[in-house]
Amino acid sequence: MNVNFQSVNYTADIKLVEFTQKRIEKITQFYNQIVDVFVYTKVENSSDKINKFAELKIGIPGDDVIVKKTAKSFEEAINQAADSAERILKRRKEKQRIFG
């Protein structure tokens, strides 16, 4: 599985990239057919303090799972997006087990 990290309009530090890598690896426990994961992070232009945006695009055979979250910090946004992705992948795995 390949994890591609992209920061838009800012430079991400190594800690954020490593945190993202570790968090994404936990998703593979729930769904083992993940081909690649694209992580996009950016700071949105708003006066609100909740302006850190993270998007996960998880490539699996047949379809892609896309999750977008906004939070106060990138770590929080990535964590929320990964939690949502885990729920989606668990549901998809259950459907495969029932119908497939």
N, C-alpha and C positions, 0 to 999 in steps of 0.2 A: 504494500500500500504506500502510495506517495502522498506526502502532505506538502502542499504548496502554499506558502504564506506570502501575502501581498499587502503592503501598507500603502494607502493612498494619501497623498499630500502631507506625509510626515515620515520620519525615519523611525522604525521600530527598533527597540533595543533587544539584545540577545535574550534577556530574561523573559520577555513577552513571547518570543518565538519558541523558546524551550517550554514555557508553560503551555502554549498552544499545542505543541507536539505531544506532550505528556497527556493532556486532556483528550486529544483526538484518539490517541492509542487506546484509551479506556473504552471508546465507542466500539472498537473491534470485538470486545467481549460479547456484545449483544448481537452483532451481525458480522459474520466472517467473510462475506462476499464483497466487501468494499474494495473498489479498484483504486480510487484516488479521492483526495479531499482537497478542495480549494478553500482557503480562508482569506477573506477580504476584510480589512479593518480600515476605518477612516474616522476622522473627526468631522462631525457635521457642523455647519455654520448655524448656530442658534444661540440665543441668549440664555437658554436653559442649561442647567448643569448636567443634565442627562443628554450628552452629545457624542458619546463614543459608540460607534456603530460596528457591529461584527456580522458577517454573513458567512455561513458554511454551505458549500456546495459539495455534497457527497455523491460520488459516482458509484452506482451499483448496476449490475447487469439489468437491462430492461428499462431503467428509469433513473433519474437523479433526484435526490432529496435536497431541497434548498430551505435553509432556516435563516431568518434575519432577526437580530435583536439589537436593542439600544439600551445602554446603561451608563452609570457614572464613570466606570472604568472599563478598560478593554478586557481585563481578566473576568470581570463580572458578566460582561456581554458575551464573551466566548463561553463561559460556564453555562449561562442560560441557554445559549444556542445549542451547546452540546447536550444538555439535559433534554431539550425538545427533540433533538435528533435521535437520542436514545429511545424516547417514547415512540417516535414514528417508526424506527427500525424494528423495535420489539413487535409493534402491531403488524408490520409487514411480514415479519418472520412467522407470526402466528397464522396469518392468512395463508402463507405458503404451506405451512404444516397442515392446515385444514383442507385447502383446496388442491394442494399440489402433490 
